Each structure stands twice: as structure tokens, then as C-alpha cells.
């Protein structure tokens, strides 16, 4: 079985090594660049300061899309840059769906309309969206009558409703998609290491970079990596690395915060998705089915570089207030299962001051003094195109002859042999519950069988991690052995997704995760207890700062909990990092 190397083995291989390309940053952009470069024959190493996809890349709205709002902005302002970005994203969207069908699938979204003009306006705009996609179109948009709209989206408020327009985009599991990129890169003998922070850059006399100095945050050691070219893929932190390479460079990024909450579906049908096209302050809100829950999220609130990434209680109320204008179902903060926030790096340009009007396209910068190549801005949907452009620039820095990218039709890890209904084969072959079989298939694709094979030698690995979850102990063992998981959060958040689905379930699952990680990583009892306690304390803090009761109290309101609105002490909800 190939896999990511065990972390200590990877560290020994990388230390003192000499590579063609060093990629800094293990999010969507960095992992995409690493895979692209390795496929083109460059000996590539990737280092990530935290865990893979632990920041922006696992805090998206989970949509593979062209961006209907950006098309509207392009038309309103005659902005060709916005139009070009939408065009490229729509074609890359098709790639995402095909490269990992276990992690990405088409989704129909409904835009409610409250006048004949809105039906015409949104209908015409989405027909243009279809036309731009061309052969990459998923399915045609449709204009629905009032009755058809209510049938399509049960729970939609009928008062004043004139109809709706539906259109297709893609949905994907961002954290697992990132892990599939990491595994695919490793399969090609690429080298990568998490919890490895770049603390300095090495250079020759004329200032050209020759390598990086890395701090292993777990081992507490520093070592050097020599590389002929260095690719900066650190997302919101790109300016820091740019100025480390060349202090005279001006900052380029503006940061925009996005927040999301998870709610029970209730009367909403399983495949129903809602787009609220415009709020009073110009934002977009999505309400999307996500593994049996309802994912509600918006973006576009500018934040300072040193600001803590939080979801505040008033922001949760903002989301609830808007979806209650469009849906008859009522939720309160007591219903919030999970919440998370992420930062999007936007490239400042054209004197625009509002982050909602900045282009979401990416930019490749090559610093002439140091030779550092930086991939700035962009979005998940265009990660592959961003990687192609970034590696093209790195090849020019290396003086190498152009080599065509091979990623456009490259199947990612877990996609080989995957087909619709694969989970049913797992359930029949291994005798596991349908819920667990579907969960494994959706997270790991055909790698699910590697996980289930562990149960043959230890039947206790088939036990669920906690009541109410389909995740099982064998996943923990697999994620430590094969996916370089090092902390309880690595497993519960990014590897198997329990934390993103339910903060309370993640709290409850932590002791079981800690138990199996201790066996695999050789933790002492004190280390195991500390790892579990720190994780559970972090989850309780997330819940408390959102004005929600701690996990031990369950969903019932505690004495200081107000389910209708934020109290004085409810400052916000942090990402647990």
C-alpha cells in the first residue's frame, strides 16, 4: 500500500535534501502546484506550517462554481477581468467534478424571485452563465413558476413569491479534496511535511534564493532544504513570505472573512439548495445540503491582517435573519451544530476599496531580485489552473524548456474504480452499516477498502467513534498511518469531518480518537490525556464564545444561554487552530 510517508520518515528524507522546486504552503494552491510540478518531472518538496488544508482551504462554502455574482459585476461594470475569471472557473469546475467524483458532484441551486422583473433578470443572467460555460455546462438553467418553485424547495416562503430560477454548479468536500491532492502527490514520490514552518530563506551573494530553513514544530528542530526554485503558496500569509524574500516589496493582499454555520435540515428536502442573491449590504448567502445538514454561509467582510478569525454571535444572527426571510422553517442559535470561519486573500488592484468588488482571479508574481514565485489570490475552483500558471512561472525561473501540464484529466486518489453506488458494495462486502459505508465512500472513495481491511485483524476498529456518527475507529488508525495526522483536530476536522458537521459530536469522539492515536504514535498516558483535554477545551470555547452551551450540557440551554440572540459576553466563534 502506498501512502504519505510516516512523518518521521518524511522528515529524514527531506532534511538536507536538494530539490528542483520547494512549495511553501499546503492548502489547495500549494498541493495543486506540488502535484502539477511532480507530474511534469520536477523533483518537488512541499512544507506546511500547520496541517494540510488547515486554514482557508477547509473553510470554503464547498462550491465548485464560476461565480454568478462575478458575472453580474462583470456586466454591470464592463469588467473583462471578472468575465475572464468566470469563464475560466466554469471550465475548471468540470475538471473538479471529474477528477474526484467521490468528493464532488453537481448541485442544482434555486434563486427565489418576487417579481416578474426578477424572474426575467435572473433568468437572463443565468442563461448567460450557461452560455459562457459552453460544453462545460452541467445542466441548463430553468425558470420556474411559483408552484414549481414551492414543489422544488419545500419550506420556501410563499408570500409574495413570483417563481424562481434554477441553475447548476458543483459541490465538493474541500478538506478531503485537499487530502486527495496530497496523497496523489505522494503516490508520485513527491515529498511533503506538515507542521514544518519556513523561518528563513537561504540565498547566494546576489540575493537569489537557494533554499529554505524549516522549523519542525513537533520535533522542535530546524533544518535546511536546498531548492532551485521556490513557490510561495501561503494564501493569506503570502505577503509575509514575499517581504521575507525581498523587504522592498509592497504588500499586495486584502483579506476577506467568510463565515458558515451548520443547521439541521428539518423540512428542507435533502437535495434542495438556496441562493439568496443579494442582501441589504450586498452579500450573497447560500443554504446548501451538506452531509445531511444545512450549510449556510456568506463571505465578503474585510478584516485586518492581525485580526483573529472568528464567527461572532451577531454574525450567526445575521445569517439566521436572512434565511428566515426566504424559508418558513425557523432555527435559533440553539440549533447551530457547527460553525467555522476562513480568510480569503484577495489581490488589491485598480484602487478598489471594497473587497466585494475585487477580482477573485489569481496573479503570478516573480520577484526579479530573489526569484521567488508567488501565487496570489484565486479560489478553490481554479486551483488547478492556478497551479499550472505557477509551475509555468517556476519553469521559467529554472530556465527549463516548457513542459505541458498533465493535471487536466488526472484522476485523484480514491477516484480509481469509483462509481455511483460504490458504498452499497462496501456495505455488502464488509458487513458494515449503510451509514458508515456511505460516509467512507464519500470521504475516501476506493481507499475505503484500505480502511476496512484493518478491521480484519482487529474487530474493535469497527466501533463508531461516538453515538450518532458514522465514523469508525479504523479511520483514525488509517489517518495516522497513511495521512500524516498528528493531532486530534487533524483527524476530527480535516480527515473525517466530524468537527465540521457537529462540534458536540467532535467533543464526544475525542477520547476514542485520542486512544487510537496514542497507540499509533506511542503517546504516554499523560500525552493522550493532554491531547484530548486540549481539544475538548477548545471545542467548549468555540461553543461558549458563540453563546452556545458547552458540549457536556448537550443542546439544552444552560442558565447563561440565550438562544434568541447574543448576550454581552458572547464575543465570537473561533476556528479551532
Phi, psi and omega in degrees: 000121173278160179187177166301139179296154170302148191299319181293327178290317179299318180299319179293323179293321185282323184303124177072006182285163178238123187235159172290319186220132172249119177262126178254117181118123183250035173267198183302315183294311182296315180294322176296318178296317181299315179296315180300313183296318181295322178295334179271005175094006176274132176286113193239142173233144177235134175236142183228132185293330177243222174267160177302142181044041184267355182242242185305321190288349174246014181237032181272179176277005177065030179247131169262101192213160177280328180101086182297327180293323181293328175294320178297318178297320180299317181290320184291325185248007183051046184263105182293331179298318177297316181298314180299321179296317178298315180302313182292319181296322180296324178284325177289331177304317179298320178300315182300319181293323184279328185288333183211075184294343176281342184248349184220144181205159177292153177216136176266129179247145183246130176252110181289144181235139185241019173197163177296326179297317179297320178299318179292313185297308181289326177297315179294318180297320182281335171293323175295322176301316176299315184295321179295322180295328179059231181292343179275003179297141179277306175201155185289148174290159182221145173261125185251146172287173178301314182294318179296322180295317180292326177291322183288325183231083177302140182097349178292134180295131184269341184298119178077001184288128179258347183147204181197167172235134176247151177210167184248138169222191180244153173237145181211162178268100189297315182296314181290328177297319177298319179294326176294323175296317180298315180294321180296319177297316180296323180300332180269017180070023170287152181251133178212155185212129175266170184052041181230099186268133174283119183251346179200163177242140177262145184209161176268183187302327182272007178092354180290135182289141179234356181169184182228155172253124187245138173256119174283107187289341179268320180273343180070029182238157176244147178206166183252150173231123177272137180211141180285335177214150182233132184245120181269108181233047188262014172057238183298343183261010186299322181298324179299314180289322178301316182282339172292323179285323182210098184301343182279350181289138177279151177293144184243344192260146167243138186255135181234131184263137174241141180236151180215147174230155176248131180234158172294146183292320183053237185286349180292137179284153189303329184251013182280140178220138185238137171242120172267106194287341183201131172255176183297331180258018170083019180264170174248142175232132175249144169233106192235141172294137183213101180050045175089356177242178180250117178267121181240127183202157176218172180223191169074055166233115184294145179224157178283152181302329183262006181284139178288138182281108185228157165249113182273157181301323179292335177286324174298316178298324178301312180296315180297319181300319183285319180290335177289342175285340186244346183233143178284333179298141180244130174237155170237176178299337177297338181274349184295119180275322181203163178206147179206158180227153178214162182246131176254129177273120181249140183276117180293134181198156170064015179073010180289135184253342181264121183296337179291345182253001177283143179293137180272008178286166181259168177221138176258124179243132174243115179282118185296328182287311186263337185084003179295131175259124180242132173260112187249141176073209179091183182213163184305315187302328183258020183304320184292318178293321176299316180296317180300315180293320180295317180290325174303316179294320179296321178297322177294320177298322180285346184073022182274152174293141180303136176234129184295142176294149181244013188271346189300322181239032183266121179283131182277166182306134180094347182272339183297120178079003181282141178210162179302136182084008181303324181299329179294324176295320178297315182298317181289321185284324187250358177068030179262166181293156179297323179298316179292320179298316180293319178301312181296316181298319182289332182267321189241353182059223183286354172286352177304326183290331174295324178290313184291336177293338178294332183291335181300326181264349180205099185295339180293345178286352179274356184284136176300151182289332174196168180296138175089357178244147178274349181290141183238166185298328182301331178296323180297312180300314180299315184293329176285313184289322191245349184230018172059027176294133184237343181229165177300321179294322177308317183286305190287332180270295192270329183279315185238353167079010182297318183297322179289336180273317183204118178295322182290320177296322178297318177301314183291329182279344187303316180300319179293319178297315179299322180299311184285328176293323179299320179295315185287324185260359178071032179291149170283169178299322179294318178295319179297312182297320180293319180298317181291315182297317179298319180293312181296323177297319178297318178296316178299324179293319177301313182294315183297317183289342175272001183079023180252154180292149177296162188300326182297333181275349181071195186286345181291144183290136174275177185297336182256012186258126176247105185289348185268340182187168184288139173271179185296329185265003185273085188283324183166177180240123184263149163294141185275069177219000000 
